[in-house]
Amino acid sequence: MKLSIIVFTLIVLTHCSEGRYADWFPQNIVNTITNKTSQVTNYVRSKGRSLKQFYVENVRNRITSYLGFNNHSEILSDNQARIKRKFKDYVDEAEAKDQMVFDVIAPKKLEYNCNDDDPSIQMTTPQLIALHGYVSESHTIVTEDGYILTVHRIPYSRNATSRVSPRKTVLLHHGLLGSSADWILAGPEKGLAYILSEAGYDVWLANVRGNTYSRAHMSLNADTFAFWNFTFHEVSQHDLPAVIDYIMDVKGWDVKINYVGHSMGTTILFAMLSTKTHYNKVLRAGFALAPVAFMTDIKSPIRLLAKYSDNLEYLLKILGANEFLPQNSVLRWLSKHACEINHYEEAICENSMFVLCGHDAQQFNRSLLPIILGHVPAGASTKTLVHYAQEIKNAGRFQQFDYGPEGNLRWYGTSVPPEYPLHKITLPIALFGAENDWLASDTDVTNLYVQLANPIDHYIVPLKEFNHVDFMWAIDAPKLVYDKLLQLLEEGVSKSYFNNDISHNNLDD
């Protein structure tokens, strides 16, 4: 397969050298071959398919088939049957050796030299912010349960004449496997954090417990189960309230904070507002990009875990009891056994963010791939992934973690975990959805919208191919999403909110 691709590529190059590109070919062939973006593009064209099609054909469908989740009636080929038998052998071997299944299967971790000459790949969030000419700050916050969080800040715009941060304040919260870097990787022209800074906002960037910037605790070691024994629920009860309180301590308790979350960042917001209801009056408004609460219509491979979501011990065994994919072993297995791709597509295939959330070749700026791979995934607990798998299995329920009937009785006093009471959310909230979102389908976002007491808007991105990660890194994200977000931020809360005589959440406060 690889040999045929090489031969085909040589034929194409030879043809180009004899045709209208004759002058171009000799001088630039080295640059052309070594240019990572060009290689990915040429490969996709030579295969005659998009990266999105590649994911559907080679990751989702094949793994579904391998693990026995295929609902279609097709008879498995001899090759597929052999692979299923081989997978069972891997499971038996893992059990015999008391190892994680995918550690038995996966090869050694691969290294990708996408662009060794770019120093920004290794830079931290504050360093990247400084690289682009902005002032950055790092703030350390300790939660009630002892986790040490780092929050980053862009206090004012790049060319601000005053070094006093504006009163307008926005808190950005990343999604699963993300970090504060997610909001700035696209650069000053397209990164939401920079766009908000230039629009006159004091921008704060949260980091969830366990990720690259918040991997410490007052008394627990980061390599222990106790450290990683949390889901988005604990983040909603401890991390987010601590960050909000800290910002108010810094800026004054009369400040009104706008909250912008992506994916899990929205889940955390809904869980906090429905349980710690006084924060509905502390915040000014919420803006949910790719909101995740209900999960009834999921295309992501994460749905494959739902079948086992009531067997916590088994899931922790195959995924790892502490951090999810600390070495990307599951994704390495997907790549090894389900991907017929070249070196650079393999880098995408093995990245957990893209495999779980999807990939939109049309909107993805391939030049960002090296820096994205340098910062994503930033870390997440396995228990959080299991919590989402439970949400999928218990379709229609946005609920706390399920410990099983006996565990639930001990933990909650009921045999089933309590649902988050969404009707208690009174904060004005705008939802931003996309038709091609693998994790936050339009059906589920609409279901969430009708249950909110004070919705601002339900905006659907006007591009059918737009997907889950496009909200952060799409080429046209400023035009398709951020312009609308800025409009709603400036307009403020919904008319119904003012009618309820809570107009003190006005922008000037």
C-alpha positions in Angstrom: 0.0 0.0 0.0 2.7 2.5 1.0 4.9 1.4 -2.0 2.0 2.1 -4.4 1.4 5.5 -2.9 5.1 6.4 -3.3 5.2 5.2 -6.9 2.0 7.1 -7.6 3.5 10.3 -6.0 6.7 9.9 -8.1 4.6 9.6 -11.3 2.6 12.7 -10.4 5.8 14.7 -9.6 7.4 13.6 -12.8 4.4 14.5 -14.8 4.3 18.0 -13.2 8.0 18.5 -14.0 7.3 17.9 -17.7 4.2 20.0 -17.8 3.3 23.6 -17.0 5.1 23.3 -13.6 8.5 22.5 -15.2 10.0 25.8 -14.0 8.6 25.3 -10.5 9.6 21.7 -9.9 13.5 21.8 -9.8 13.9 24.8 -7.5 11.3 23.9 -4.9 11.0 20.2 -4.8 12.8 19.9 -1.4 10.6 22.5 0.2 7.5 20.9 -1.3 8.4 17.4 0.0 9.3 18.7 3.5 6.3 21.1 3.9 4.0 19.3 6.3 0.8 21.1 5.2 1.4 20.4 1.5 2.1 16.7 2.3 -1.2 16.3 4.1 -3.1 18.1 1.3 -1.4 16.1 -1.5 -2.1 12.8 0.4 -5.8 13.6 0.8 -6.1 14.5 -2.8 -4.3 11.4 -3.9 -6.6 9.3 -1.9 -9.6 11.1 -3.3 -11.3 11.7 0.0 -11.5 14.2 2.9 -10.1 13.7 6.4 -13.7 13.6 7.7 -14.4 10.7 5.4 -11.2 9.1 6.5 -12.4 9.2 10.1 -15.8 7.8 9.3 -14.4 5.0 7.1 -11.3 4.1 9.0 -11.8 4.9 12.7 -15.5 5.0 13.6 -16.8 2.3 11.4 -13.9 -0.1 11.7 -13.5 0.1 15.4 -17.3 -0.3 15.8 -17.0 -3.4 13.7 -13.9 -4.7 15.5 -15.5 -4.4 19.0 -18.8 -5.9 17.9 -20.9 -2.8 18.0 -21.9 -2.9 14.3 -25.7 -2.8 14.0 -25.6 -3.6 10.3 -26.4 -7.0 9.1 -23.3 -7.4 6.9 -21.4 -10.6 7.3 -17.9 -10.0 8.5 -15.1 -10.8 6.1 -12.5 -13.4 7.0 -10.1 -10.5 7.7 -12.6 -8.8 10.1 -13.3 -12.0 11.8 -9.6 -12.6 12.3 -9.1 -9.1 13.7 -12.0 -9.7 16.2 -10.3 -13.0 17.3 -7.0 -11.2 17.6 -8.6 -8.5 19.8 -10.0 -11.2 22.1 -6.5 -12.7 22.3 -5.3 -9.2 23.4 -8.0 -9.1 26.1 -7.0 -12.5 27.4 -3.4 -11.6 27.4 -4.0 -8.4 29.3 -6.1 -10.2 31.9 -3.4 -12.8 32.3 -0.7 -10.2 32.7 -2.9 -7.8 34.8 -2.3 -5.0 32.3 -4.5 -2.5 30.5 -5.8 -4.0 27.3 -4.5 -1.2 25.0 -1.1 -1.3 26.6 -0.8 -4.9 25.4 -1.8 -3.9 21.9 -0.2 -0.5 21.3 3.3 0.0 20.0 5.8 2.3 21.5 4.8 5.9 21.6 5.6 7.5 18.3 7.3 10.9 18.0 6.2 13.4 15.3 8.7 15.9 13.9 6.0 18.1 12.3 8.0 21.2 12.5 11.1 21.1 14.7 12.1 24.6 13.7 9.1 26.3 15.3 9.8 27.1 18.9 6.2 27.9 19.7 5.4 24.2 19.8 7.1 23.9 23.1 5.9 27.2 24.5 3.4 27.5 27.4 0.3 29.6 27.3 1.9 32.7 28.9 4.9 32.4 26.6 2.6 32.2 23.5 0.7 35.2 24.7 3.9 37.1 25.1 5.1 35.9 21.8 2.2 37.7 20.2 2.9 41.0 21.9 0.3 40.8 24.8 0.8 41.1 28.5 0.1 37.8 30.3 -0.4 36.9 34.0 -0.5 33.6 35.8 -2.6 33.3 39.0 -2.5 30.3 41.4 -5.8 29.3 43.1 -6.3 26.6 45.7 -9.7 24.9 45.8 -11.6 23.8 48.9 -10.5 20.2 48.3 -6.8 21.1 47.9 -6.2 21.2 44.1 -3.8 23.8 42.9 -5.0 25.5 39.8 -3.3 27.9 37.4 -5.4 30.6 35.7 -4.0 32.7 32.9 -5.0 36.2 32.1 -4.7 38.8 29.3 -5.5 41.9 31.4 -5.8 44.4 28.5 -5.3 44.7 24.7 -2.0 44.6 22.9 -1.9 48.3 22.2 -3.7 49.6 25.2 -2.7 53.0 26.3 -3.7 52.3 29.9 -2.3 49.5 32.0 -5.5 49.3 34.0 -7.6 46.3 33.0 -11.1 47.1 31.7 -14.2 46.4 33.8 -15.7 44.2 31.1 -14.6 40.7 32.1 -14.8 37.3 30.5 -13.8 33.9 31.7 -13.0 31.3 29.1 -13.2 27.6 30.1 -11.8 24.9 27.8 -13.3 21.4 27.1 -12.3 17.8 27.8 -8.6 17.2 27.2 -8.0 20.9 26.7 -6.3 23.8 28.5 -6.0 27.6 28.4 -3.9 27.2 25.3 -6.9 26.2 23.3 -8.1 29.7 23.1 -4.8 31.2 21.7 -3.3 28.5 19.5 -5.0 30.0 16.4 -3.0 33.2 16.8 -4.0 36.9 17.3 -6.3 37.1 14.2 -8.4 34.0 15.0 -7.8 33.1 18.6 -10.9 34.0 20.7 -8.9 35.1 23.7 -7.1 37.7 21.6 -10.2 38.8 19.8 -12.0 39.4 23.1 -9.0 41.3 24.4 -9.0 43.6 21.4 -12.8 44.1 21.9 -12.0 45.6 25.3 -12.3 42.7 27.7 -10.2 41.6 30.6 -9.7 37.9 29.6 -9.3 35.1 32.1 -8.4 31.6 31.0 -9.3 28.7 33.3 -7.4 25.3 33.6 -9.2 22.3 35.0 -7.7 20.1 37.7 -5.4 17.5 36.3 -4.4 19.3 33.0 -1.0 20.6 32.1 -1.2 23.7 34.2 -3.2 22.4 37.2 -1.4 19.1 38.0 -0.8 19.6 41.7 -2.5 19.1 45.1 -1.8 20.2 48.6 -1.5 16.7 49.9 -2.0 14.2 47.0 0.5 13.0 44.5 -0.5 13.4 40.8 0.3 9.7 40.1 -2.3 8.4 42.6 -5.9 7.3 42.1 -6.9 9.7 44.8 -5.7 12.6 42.8 -7.6 11.6 39.7 -10.8 10.5 41.5 -13.0 13.3 40.1 -15.3 14.1 37.2 -16.7 17.3 35.8 -19.0 17.3 38.9 -16.1 18.0 41.3 -14.8 20.7 38.9 -18.3 22.3 38.9 -18.5 22.2 42.7 -14.9 23.3 43.5 -12.8 24.5 40.6 -15.1 26.9 38.8 -16.5 28.5 42.0 -12.9 29.0 43.3 -11.9 30.7 40.0 -15.0 33.0 39.9 -14.5 34.0 43.6 -10.8 34.7 42.9 -11.6 37.0 39.9 -14.1 38.9 42.1 -11.5 39.2 44.8 -9.1 40.7 42.3 -11.6 43.0 40.5 -14.1 43.8 43.2 -17.3 42.0 44.2 -19.4 44.3 42.0 -17.8 43.0 38.8 -20.0 41.0 36.4 -18.3 38.1 34.7 -19.2 36.8 31.3 -18.7 33.1 31.0 -17.7 31.4 27.7 -17.3 27.7 27.8 -16.6 25.1 25.2 -17.8 21.5 25.4 -17.0 20.3 29.0 -16.6 23.9 29.9 -20.4 24.2 29.3 -21.2 21.0 31.2 -19.3 22.4 34.2 -21.3 25.7 34.0 -24.7 23.9 33.9 -23.8 21.6 36.8 -22.6 24.5 38.9 -25.5 26.9 38.2 -28.1 24.1 38.9 -26.6 23.2 42.3 -24.9 26.3 43.5 -27.7 28.6 42.4 -26.3 31.9 43.9 -23.8 32.0 41.0 -26.7 32.7 38.7 -26.6 36.2 40.2 -22.9 36.5 40.4 -22.3 36.0 36.7 -23.5 38.3 34.0 -24.3 35.8 31.2 -23.2 32.5 29.9 -22.2 31.6 26.3 -22.0 27.9 25.6 -20.0 26.8 22.5 -20.9 23.2 21.5 -22.9 22.7 24.8 -22.9 19.2 26.3 -25.5 18.2 28.8 -27.9 15.7 27.2 -26.1 13.0 25.0 -28.8 11.1 23.1 -27.4 11.5 19.5 -23.7 10.9 19.6 -21.5 10.2 16.6 -18.2 10.2 18.5 -16.4 6.9 19.2 -16.9 7.7 22.9 -20.3 6.1 22.5 -18.5 2.7 22.2 -17.7 3.0 25.9 -21.4 3.5 26.9 -22.1 -0.3 26.7 -19.6 -0.8 29.6 -20.4 2.4 31.5 -22.1 0.4 34.4 -18.9 -1.7 34.8 -16.6 0.9 36.3 -13.9 -1.6 37.3 -13.7 -2.9 33.7 -13.5 0.6 32.1 -10.9 1.7 34.6 -8.9 -1.4 33.6 -9.0 -0.8 29.9 -8.6 3.0 30.0 -6.3 3.4 33.0 -7.5 4.1 36.5 -6.1 7.6 36.7 -5.4 9.9 33.8 -7.2 9.2 30.5 -4.7 8.3 27.8 -1.6 9.5 29.5 0.4 8.0 26.6 -2.4 7.9 24.0 -2.3 4.1 24.1 -5.9 3.7 23.0 -5.4 6.0 20.1 -2.2 4.3 19.2 -4.2 1.1 18.9 -6.8 2.8 16.8 -4.1 4.1 14.5 -2.2 0.8 14.3 -5.2 -1.4 13.5 -7.7 0.9 11.8 -5.8 3.6 9.9 -4.3 3.2 6.5 -2.7 6.6 6.5 0.6 8.4 6.1 2.8 9.8 8.8 1.0 13.2 9.1 -2.5 11.9 9.1 -1.4 9.4 11.7 -0.5 12.2 13.9 -4.0 13.5 13.7 -5.5 10.0 14.1 -3.6 9.4 17.3 -4.6 12.6 18.9 -7.5 12.0 21.3 -9.1 15.3 20.7 -9.7 14.7 17.0 -10.6 11.0 17.4 -13.3 11.8 20.0 -14.5 15.1 18.6 -14.2 14.7 14.8 -12.3 16.6 12.1 -13.4 19.1 9.5 -10.8 19.1 6.7 -12.5 22.1 5.0 -12.1 24.4 8.1 -9.0 23.0 9.6 -5.9 25.2 9.2 -3.3 22.4 8.7 -0.4 24.8 9.6 -1.8 24.7 13.1 -1.3 20.9 13.4 2.2 21.0 14.9 1.3 23.5 17.7 -2.0 21.7 18.4 -0.2 18.4 18.8 2.2 20.1 21.1 -0.6 21.2 23.5 -3.4 18.7 23.1 -4.3 16.5 24.9 -3.5 18.5 28.1 -4.9 15.8 30.5 -8.2 14.6 31.9 -9.3 12.0 34.4 -10.6 8.6 33.2 -13.5 9.0 35.5 -14.6 12.1 33.6 -14.7 10.1 30.4 -16.7 7.3 32.2 -19.1 10.0 33.4 -19.8 11.1 29.9 -20.2 7.4 28.8 -22.9 7.1 31.5 -24.6 10.2 30.1 -24.8 8.5 26.7 -26.1 5.2 28.1 -28.7 7.0 30.2 -30.0 9.0 27.3 -32.1 11.9 28.4 -30.6 12.2 31.8 -28.1 14.9 32.8 -27.1 13.4 36.0 -24.3 13.0 38.6 -21.9 10.1 38.5 -23.4 6.6 38.7 -21.7 4.4 41.3 -24.2 1.5 40.8 -27.3 0.9 43.0 -25.3 0.1 46.2 -22.8 2.9 45.7 -25.5 5.4 44.9 -27.3 4.6 48.1 -24.1 5.2 50.1 -23.2 8.3 48.1 -26.6 10.0 47.4 -29.1 8.1 49.5 -30.9 6.9 46.4 -30.4 3.9 44.1 -30.0 6.2 41.0 -27.8 9.3 40.8 -29.7 12.7 41.0 -30.3 14.7 37.9 -29.0 18.2 37.7 -32.0 20.5 38.1 -31.7 22.6 35.0 -34.9 24.5 35.9 -32.9 26.2 38.7 -30.6 27.9 36.1 -31.8 31.5 35.8 -28.6 33.0 34.3 -29.2 34.3 30.7 -27.5 31.7 28.5 -26.8 31.6 24.7 -26.2 28.3 23.0 -24.0 27.9 19.9 -24.5 24.6 18.1 -23.3 23.0 14.8 -25.0 20.4 12.6 -21.9 18.2 12.3 -21.0 18.2 16.0 -20.1 14.6 17.0 -20.6 15.3 20.7 -23.2 18.1 20.9 -25.8 17.2 18.3 -28.5 19.8 17.3 -31.1 17.5 18.8 -29.5 17.5 22.2 -28.7 21.2 22.1 -32.3 22.0 21.2 -33.5 19.8 24.1 -31.3 21.8 26.4 -32.4 25.1 25.0 -36.1 24.5 25.7 -35.3 23.6 29.3 -33.5 26.8 30.1 -35.4 29.3 32.1 -33.8 32.4 30.5 -32.2 31.6 27.1 -30.7 34.4 25.1 -30.3 32.7 21.8 -29.9 29.3 20.1 -27.4 30.0 17.3 -26.6 27.3 14.7 -23.4 27.8 12.8 -24.4 28.4 9.1 -22.0 25.7 7.8 -23.1 22.1 7.7 -19.6 20.7 8.0 -18.7 22.7 11.1 -17.8 20.4 14.0 -16.9 20.2 17.7 -13.3 21.5 17.6 -14.1 24.1 14.9 -15.4 26.4 17.6 -11.8 26.9 18.6 -9.6 26.4 15.5 -11.7 26.7 12.4 -10.4 29.0 9.7 -13.7 30.9 9.6 -14.5 30.7 13.3 -14.3 34.5 13.7 -16.9 35.1 10.9 -19.1 32.1 11.7 -19.0 32.1 15.5 -17.1 34.9 17.2 -18.8 37.8 15.4 -22.2 36.5 16.8 -20.6 36.0 20.2 -19.3 39.5 20.3 -22.7 40.8 19.3 -24.5 39.0 22.1 -21.8 40.0 24.6 -22.3 43.7 23.7 -26.1 43.5 23.6 -26.1 41.9 27.0 -28.7 39.8 28.5 -32.1 38.9 27.1 -35.2 41.1 27.2 -36.8 38.6 29.5 -34.0 39.1 32.0 -34.6 42.8 32.1 -38.4 42.1 32.5 -37.6 40.2 35.6 -36.1 43.4 37.0 -32.5 42.1 37.3 -31.1 44.8 35.1 -28.1 45.3 37.4 -26.3 42.7 35.1 -25.9 45.5 32.6 -22.6 45.7 30.7 -21.5 48.9 32.5 -21.7 47.3 35.9 
